Amino acid sequence: MATDLIELKNLGKTSVQWLNAVGIRTLEQLHEVGSVAAYCKVRDRGFKVSKVLLYALEGALIGAHWNDLDPDYKARLLEAVEDSPPVL
């Protein structure tokens, strides 16, 4: 199993750099934080992100390509982001 973020499905150099910038450096840390909170941390840090990053993070956690996530699942992830308070 991949332990380094760059080895995970969906994550490339830029997304890993963004995660590192908000203190997420390992798969274990990403699991602890979760995809929604990790996305919010990156977004609130000022990086220009799209919802694809959210899907990519979730896909990385469950071992699936982000585009294979069910549309309802994606919608629930977006709702969770909208319900999350800003991370400062």
C-alpha positions in Angstrom: 0.0 0.0 0.0 1.2 3.5 -0.9 2.3 5.6 2.1 3.8 8.5 0.3 1.2 11.0 -1.0 2.7 11.2 -4.5 2.2 7.4 -4.8 -1.6 7.7 -4.3 -4.1 7.5 -7.1 -5.2 11.0 -8.3 -2.5 13.0 -6.6 0.2 14.8 -8.5 3.0 17.0 -7.7 0.9 20.2 -7.3 -1.8 18.6 -5.1 0.9 17.0 -2.9 2.7 20.4 -2.6 -0.6 22.0 -1.5 -1.2 19.2 1.1 2.3 19.6 2.4 1.7 23.4 2.7 -1.2 22.8 5.0 0.7 20.2 7.1 -0.6 17.0 5.5 2.5 15.0 4.6 1.5 11.3 4.9 -1.4 9.0 4.0 -2.1 8.6 7.7 -2.4 12.4 8.2 -4.7 12.5 5.2 -6.9 9.8 6.6 -7.0 11.6 10.0 -8.0 14.9 8.4 -10.3 13.4 5.8 -10.9 14.6 2.2 -13.3 17.4 3.0 -11.2 19.0 5.7 -8.0 18.6 3.7 -9.7 20.3 0.7 -11.0 23.1 2.9 -7.5 23.6 4.4 -6.0 23.9 0.9 -8.7 26.2 -0.4 -8.6 28.4 2.7 -4.8 28.7 2.4 -5.5 30.6 -0.7 -4.7 28.1 -3.4 -6.9 28.2 -6.4 -8.6 24.8 -6.3 -11.5 23.2 -8.1 -14.0 20.5 -6.9 -11.8 18.0 -8.8 -9.3 18.3 -6.0 -12.0 17.3 -3.5 -12.9 14.2 -5.6 -9.2 13.4 -6.1 -8.5 13.4 -2.4 -11.5 11.2 -1.6 -10.5 8.9 -4.5 -7.0 8.7 -3.1 -8.3 7.7 0.3 -10.5 4.9 -1.1 -8.3 3.8 -3.9 -10.5 4.9 -6.8 -10.1 7.2 -9.7 -11.9 10.5 -8.9 -13.9 10.3 -12.1 -15.3 6.9 -11.1 -17.0 8.3 -8.0 -20.8 8.1 -8.1 -22.4 11.5 -8.9 -24.5 11.3 -5.7 -21.3 10.6 -3.7 -19.7 13.7 -5.3 -22.7 15.8 -4.4 -22.5 14.7 -0.8 -18.8 15.6 -0.7 -19.7 19.1 -2.1 -22.4 19.5 0.5 -20.0 18.6 3.2 -17.6 21.3 2.0 -20.4 23.9 1.9 -21.3 23.0 5.5 -17.7 23.2 6.7 -16.7 26.4 8.5 -13.6 28.2 7.1 -10.3 26.7 8.3 -8.1 29.5 9.7 
